């Protein structure tokens, strides 16, 4: 794996993503009474749309980080990790919708976008590497797996 991705980076990002996901759950919980009692329908729609975008963004990020953790723990091969595909592309927030939301909500959304962008850079850098540079290691893994399978 790329030298830019190590267990400490993945664990730090994973912790940050979990905290943001928990904050998003609380922020976008539409069942809270009187949350937007004075707000109009457009604000509720904006909250709903941007909440869905943010939670989807965070879930994609968490899934990518969980795959990295599995790889680093030896539970997944590099080939499996590559086959899972890249981090899905982000769907950024719409400025018109953000303008309707409270500053704290906008800050949370922006933070989820920044986290996704950081993880996307890691993923892009790793995927840009030539997998053939790891070919000897991958070949050895294959030979070991075959030896244990037949032995």
VEXMISE-941458 format. One record per residue: residue in three letters; residue number from 1; x negated, y negated, z of N, C-alpha, C in turn. Coordinates in nm, 2 decimals. Layout:
! residues N
ALA;NUM;X;Y;Z;X;Y;Z;X;Y;Z
...
! end
This chain:
! residues 151
UNK;1;-0.08;0.12;0.00;0.00;0.00;0.00;-0.09;-0.12;0.00
UNK;2;-0.04;-0.23;-0.04;-0.12;-0.36;-0.05;-0.17;-0.39;0.09
UNK;3;-0.29;-0.45;0.08;-0.35;-0.50;0.21;-0.27;-0.61;0.27
UNK;4;-0.18;-0.68;0.19;-0.10;-0.78;0.25;0.02;-0.73;0.33
UNK;5;0.05;-0.60;0.32;0.16;-0.55;0.40;0.10;-0.45;0.50
UNK;6;0.12;-0.48;0.63;0.07;-0.39;0.73;0.18;-0.38;0.83
UNK;7;0.16;-0.28;0.93;0.27;-0.25;1.02;0.30;-0.38;1.11
UNK;8;0.20;-0.46;1.14;0.23;-0.58;1.23;0.32;-0.68;1.15
UNK;9;0.30;-0.70;1.03;0.38;-0.79;0.95;0.52;-0.73;0.93
UNK;10;0.53;-0.61;0.90;0.66;-0.54;0.89;0.74;-0.55;1.02
UNK;11;0.68;-0.52;1.13;0.75;-0.52;1.26;0.79;-0.66;1.29
UNK;12;0.71;-0.76;1.27;0.74;-0.90;1.30;0.86;-0.94;1.21
UNK;13;0.86;-0.91;1.09;0.97;-0.95;1.00;1.10;-0.87;1.03
UNK;14;1.08;-0.75;1.07;1.20;-0.67;1.11;1.26;-0.73;1.24
UNK;15;1.19;-0.77;1.33;1.24;-0.83;1.45;1.31;-0.96;1.42
UNK;16;1.25;-1.04;1.33;1.31;-1.16;1.29;1.44;-1.14;1.22
UNK;17;1.44;-1.04;1.13;1.57;-1.01;1.06;1.68;-0.96;1.15
UNK;18;1.64;-0.88;1.25;1.75;-0.83;1.34;1.81;-0.94;1.42
UNK;19;1.72;-1.04;1.46;1.77;-1.15;1.54;1.86;-1.24;1.45
UNK;20;1.82;-1.26;1.33;1.90;-1.34;1.24;2.04;-1.27;1.21
UNK;21;2.03;-1.14;1.19;2.16;-1.06;1.16;2.25;-1.07;1.28
UNK;22;2.20;-1.07;1.40;2.28;-1.08;1.52;2.34;-1.22;1.52
UNK;23;2.26;-1.33;1.50;2.31;-1.46;1.50;2.42;-1.48;1.39
UNK;24;2.39;-1.42;1.27;2.49;-1.43;1.16;2.62;-1.37;1.20
UNK;25;2.61;-1.25;1.26;2.74;-1.18;1.30;2.82;-1.27;1.39
UNK;26;2.75;-1.34;1.49;2.83;-1.43;1.58;2.88;-1.55;1.51
UNK;27;2.79;-1.61;1.42;2.83;-1.73;1.35;2.95;-1.71;1.26
UNK;28;2.95;-1.60;1.18;3.05;-1.58;1.08;3.16;-1.50;1.12
UNK;29;3.17;-1.47;1.25;3.29;-1.39;1.30;3.41;-1.48;1.29
UNK;30;3.50;-1.45;1.19;3.61;-1.53;1.17;3.73;-1.50;1.27
UNK;31;3.71;-1.40;1.36;3.81;-1.37;1.45;3.81;-1.46;1.57
UNK;32;3.70;-1.54;1.59;3.69;-1.63;1.70;3.80;-1.74;1.70
UNK;33;3.89;-1.74;1.79;4.00;-1.84;1.79;3.95;-1.98;1.80
UNK;34;4.02;-2.07;1.73;3.99;-2.21;1.73;3.85;-2.25;1.68
UNK;35;3.79;-2.15;1.61;3.66;-2.18;1.55;3.66;-2.30;1.45
UNK;36;3.76;-2.29;1.37;3.78;-2.39;1.27;3.92;-2.45;1.27
UNK;37;3.97;-2.47;1.39;4.11;-2.51;1.41;4.14;-2.64;1.34
UNK;38;4.04;-2.73;1.34;4.07;-2.86;1.28;4.02;-2.86;1.13
UNK;39;3.95;-2.76;1.09;3.90;-2.76;0.96;4.01;-2.72;0.86
UNK;40;3.98;-2.76;0.73;4.08;-2.73;0.63;4.05;-2.59;0.57
UNK;41;4.13;-2.55;0.48;4.11;-2.42;0.41;3.98;-2.41;0.34
UNK;42;3.94;-2.52;0.28;3.81;-2.51;0.20;3.69;-2.48;0.29
UNK;43;3.70;-2.53;0.41;3.59;-2.50;0.50;3.59;-2.35;0.54
UNK;44;3.71;-2.30;0.56;3.72;-2.16;0.60;3.67;-2.07;0.48
UNK;45;3.71;-2.11;0.36;3.66;-2.03;0.24;3.51;-2.04;0.23
UNK;46;3.46;-2.16;0.25;3.31;-2.18;0.24;3.24;-2.10;0.35
UNK;47;3.29;-2.10;0.47;3.24;-2.02;0.57;3.24;-1.87;0.54
UNK;48;3.35;-1.83;0.48;3.36;-1.69;0.44;3.26;-1.65;0.33
UNK;49;3.26;-1.73;0.23;3.17;-1.70;0.12;3.02;-1.70;0.16
UNK;50;2.98;-1.81;0.23;2.84;-1.82;0.27;2.81;-1.72;0.37
UNK;51;2.91;-1.68;0.45;2.88;-1.57;0.55;2.86;-1.44;0.48
UNK;52;2.93;-1.41;0.38;2.91;-1.29;0.30;2.78;-1.29;0.24
UNK;53;2.74;-1.40;0.17;2.61;-1.41;0.11;2.50;-1.39;0.21
UNK;54;2.51;-1.46;0.32;2.40;-1.45;0.42;2.39;-1.31;0.48
UNK;55;2.50;-1.25;0.52;2.49;-1.11;0.57;2.44;-1.01;0.47
UNK;56;2.48;-1.03;0.35;2.43;-0.94;0.24;2.28;-0.96;0.22
UNK;57;2.24;-1.08;0.22;2.09;-1.11;0.21;2.02;-1.05;0.32
UNK;58;2.07;-1.06;0.45;2.00;-1.00;0.56;2.00;-0.85;0.56
UNK;59;2.11;-0.79;0.52;2.12;-0.64;0.51;2.02;-0.59;0.40
UNK;60;2.01;-0.66;0.29;1.91;-0.62;0.19;1.77;-0.62;0.25
UNK;61;1.74;-0.73;0.32;1.61;-0.75;0.38;1.58;-0.64;0.48
UNK;62;1.68;-0.61;0.57;1.66;-0.51;0.67;1.64;-0.37;0.60
UNK;63;1.72;-0.34;0.50;1.70;-0.21;0.43;1.56;-0.20;0.38
UNK;64;1.51;-0.31;0.31;1.38;-0.31;0.26;1.27;-0.28;0.37
UNK;65;1.29;-0.35;0.48;1.20;-0.34;0.59;1.20;-0.20;0.65
UNK;66;1.32;-0.14;0.66;1.33;-0.01;0.71;1.26;0.09;0.62
UNK;67;1.27;0.07;0.49;1.19;0.16;0.40;1.04;0.14;0.42
UNK;68;1.00;0.02;0.44;0.86;0.00;0.47;0.81;0.06;0.60
UNK;69;0.90;0.06;0.70;0.86;0.12;0.83;0.85;0.27;0.81
UNK;70;0.95;0.33;0.73;0.94;0.47;0.71;0.81;0.51;0.63
UNK;71;0.78;0.43;0.53;0.65;0.46;0.46;0.53;0.45;0.55
UNK;72;0.52;0.35;0.63;0.41;0.33;0.72;0.40;0.44;0.83
UNK;73;0.52;0.49;0.86;0.52;0.60;0.96;0.50;0.74;0.90
UNK;74;0.48;0.74;0.77;0.45;0.87;0.70;0.57;0.95;0.67
UNK;75;0.69;0.89;0.68;0.82;0.96;0.66;0.86;0.95;0.51
UNK;76;0.79;0.87;0.43;0.82;0.85;0.29;0.69;0.83;0.21
UNK;77;0.69;0.89;0.10;0.57;0.87;0.01;0.57;0.74;-0.06
UNK;78;0.46;0.70;-0.12;0.46;0.58;-0.20;0.54;0.59;-0.32
UNK;79;0.54;0.71;-0.38;0.63;0.73;-0.49;0.78;0.71;-0.46
UNK;80;0.82;0.77;-0.35;0.96;0.75;-0.30;0.99;0.60;-0.28
UNK;81;0.89;0.53;-0.22;0.91;0.39;-0.19;0.92;0.31;-0.32
UNK;82;0.84;0.34;-0.42;0.85;0.27;-0.55;0.98;0.30;-0.62
UNK;83;1.03;0.43;-0.61;1.15;0.46;-0.68;1.28;0.39;-0.62
UNK;84;1.27;0.36;-0.49;1.38;0.29;-0.43;1.42;0.16;-0.49
UNK;85;1.32;0.10;-0.56;1.35;-0.03;-0.63;1.31;-0.14;-0.54
UNK;86;1.30;-0.26;-0.61;1.26;-0.38;-0.54;1.37;-0.43;-0.45
UNK;87;1.33;-0.53;-0.37;1.43;-0.60;-0.29;1.53;-0.67;-0.38
UNK;88;1.66;-0.65;-0.37;1.75;-0.71;-0.46;1.73;-0.87;-0.46
UNK;89;1.76;-0.92;-0.57;1.74;-1.07;-0.59;1.84;-1.14;-0.50
UNK;90;1.80;-1.25;-0.45;1.89;-1.33;-0.36;1.99;-1.41;-0.45
UNK;91;2.11;-1.43;-0.39;2.21;-1.52;-0.45;2.21;-1.64;-0.36
UNK;92;2.14;-1.75;-0.40;2.13;-1.86;-0.31;2.27;-1.93;-0.28
UNK;93;2.27;-2.00;-0.17;2.39;-2.07;-0.13;2.43;-2.18;-0.23
UNK;94;2.56;-2.21;-0.23;2.60;-2.32;-0.31;2.60;-2.45;-0.23
UNK;95;2.53;-2.55;-0.28;2.53;-2.68;-0.20;2.66;-2.74;-0.17
UNK;96;2.76;-2.73;-0.26;2.89;-2.78;-0.23;2.96;-2.71;-0.11
UNK;97;2.93;-2.58;-0.10;2.99;-2.51;0.01;2.92;-2.53;0.14
UNK;98;2.78;-2.54;0.13;2.70;-2.57;0.25;2.74;-2.71;0.31
UNK;99;2.78;-2.80;0.23;2.81;-2.94;0.27;2.93;-2.93;0.36
UNK;100;3.02;-2.83;0.35;3.14;-2.82;0.43;3.11;-2.76;0.57
UNK;101;2.99;-2.70;0.59;2.97;-2.62;0.71;2.89;-2.71;0.81
UNK;102;2.90;-2.66;0.94;2.83;-2.73;1.05;2.68;-2.72;1.03
UNK;103;2.60;-2.81;1.08;2.46;-2.81;1.07;2.39;-2.68;1.12
UNK;104;2.44;-2.63;1.23;2.38;-2.51;1.28;2.41;-2.39;1.19
UNK;105;2.52;-2.39;1.13;2.55;-2.28;1.03;2.46;-2.29;0.91
UNK;106;2.45;-2.42;0.86;2.36;-2.44;0.74;2.22;-2.40;0.78
UNK;107;2.17;-2.43;0.90;2.03;-2.39;0.94;2.02;-2.24;0.94
UNK;108;2.12;-2.17;0.99;2.11;-2.02;0.99;2.10;-1.97;0.85
UNK;109;2.18;-2.02;0.76;2.18;-1.98;0.62;2.05;-2.00;0.55
UNK;110;1.99;-2.12;0.58;1.86;-2.16;0.52;1.75;-2.06;0.57
UNK;111;1.76;-2.03;0.70;1.66;-1.94;0.76;1.67;-1.80;0.70
UNK;112;1.79;-1.75;0.67;1.81;-1.62;0.60;1.75;-1.63;0.46
UNK;113;1.77;-1.74;0.40;1.71;-1.76;0.26;1.56;-1.76;0.27
UNK;114;1.50;-1.82;0.37;1.35;-1.83;0.38;1.30;-1.69;0.41
UNK;115;1.37;-1.62;0.50;1.32;-1.48;0.53;1.32;-1.39;0.41
UNK;116;1.43;-1.40;0.33;1.44;-1.32;0.21;1.33;-1.35;0.11
UNK;117;1.31;-1.48;0.10;1.20;-1.53;0.00;1.06;-1.47;0.05
UNK;118;1.04;-1.47;0.18;0.91;-1.42;0.23;0.89;-1.27;0.20
UNK;119;1.00;-1.20;0.22;1.00;-1.06;0.20;0.99;-1.03;0.05
UNK;120;1.06;-1.11;-0.03;1.05;-1.09;-0.18;0.91;-1.11;-0.23
UNK;121;0.84;-1.21;-0.17;0.70;-1.23;-0.21;0.61;-1.11;-0.18
UNK;122;0.63;-1.05;-0.06;0.56;-0.93;-0.03;0.59;-0.82;-0.12
UNK;123;0.72;-0.80;-0.15;0.76;-0.69;-0.24;0.70;-0.71;-0.38
UNK;124;0.71;-0.83;-0.43;0.66;-0.86;-0.56;0.51;-0.84;-0.57
UNK;125;0.44;-0.88;-0.47;0.29;-0.86;-0.47;0.26;-0.72;-0.47
UNK;126;0.33;-0.64;-0.39;0.30;-0.50;-0.38;0.34;-0.43;-0.51
UNK;127;0.45;-0.46;-0.57;0.49;-0.40;-0.69;0.41;-0.44;-0.81
UNK;128;0.34;-0.55;-0.80;0.25;-0.60;-0.91;0.12;-0.52;-0.91
UNK;129;0.09;-0.45;-0.80;-0.03;-0.37;-0.80;-0.02;-0.26;-0.90
UNK;130;-0.14;-0.22;-0.95;-0.14;-0.11;-1.04;-0.14;0.02;-0.96
UNK;131;-0.03;0.10;-0.97;-0.02;0.22;-0.89;-0.13;0.32;-0.92
UNK;132;-0.19;0.31;-1.04;-0.30;0.40;-1.07;-0.42;0.38;-0.98
UNK;133;-0.43;0.27;-0.92;-0.55;0.25;-0.83;-0.53;0.34;-0.71
UNK;134;-0.41;0.38;-0.68;-0.39;0.48;-0.57;-0.37;0.62;-0.62
UNK;135;-0.40;0.64;-0.75;-0.38;0.77;-0.81;-0.46;0.88;-0.74
UNK;136;-0.58;0.86;-0.70;-0.65;0.97;-0.63;-0.58;1.01;-0.50
UNK;137;-0.54;0.92;-0.42;-0.47;0.95;-0.30;-0.34;1.02;-0.32
UNK;138;-0.26;0.97;-0.42;-0.14;1.03;-0.46;-0.16;1.17;-0.51
UNK;139;-0.26;1.19;-0.58;-0.29;1.33;-0.63;-0.32;1.42;-0.52
UNK;140;-0.40;1.37;-0.42;-0.43;1.45;-0.30;-0.31;1.49;-0.23
UNK;141;-0.22;1.39;-0.21;-0.09;1.42;-0.14;-0.01;1.52;-0.21
UNK;142;-0.01;1.52;-0.34;0.06;1.62;-0.42;0.00;1.76;-0.40
UNK;143;-0.13;1.77;-0.41;-0.20;1.89;-0.39;-0.17;1.95;-0.25
UNK;144;-0.18;1.86;-0.15;-0.15;1.91;-0.01;0.00;1.96;0.00
UNK;145;0.09;1.89;-0.06;0.23;1.93;-0.05;0.25;2.06;-0.12
UNK;146;0.18;2.08;-0.24;0.19;2.21;-0.31;0.13;2.32;-0.23
UNK;147;0.02;2.29;-0.16;-0.05;2.40;-0.09;0.03;2.44;0.03
UNK;148;0.10;2.35;0.10;0.19;2.39;0.21;0.31;2.46;0.16
UNK;149;0.36;2.42;0.04;0.48;2.49;-0.01;0.45;2.63;-0.05
UNK;150;0.34;2.66;-0.10;0.31;2.80;-0.15;0.24;2.89;-0.04
UNK;151;0.19;2.82;0.06;0.11;2.89;0.17;0.20;2.93;0.28
! end
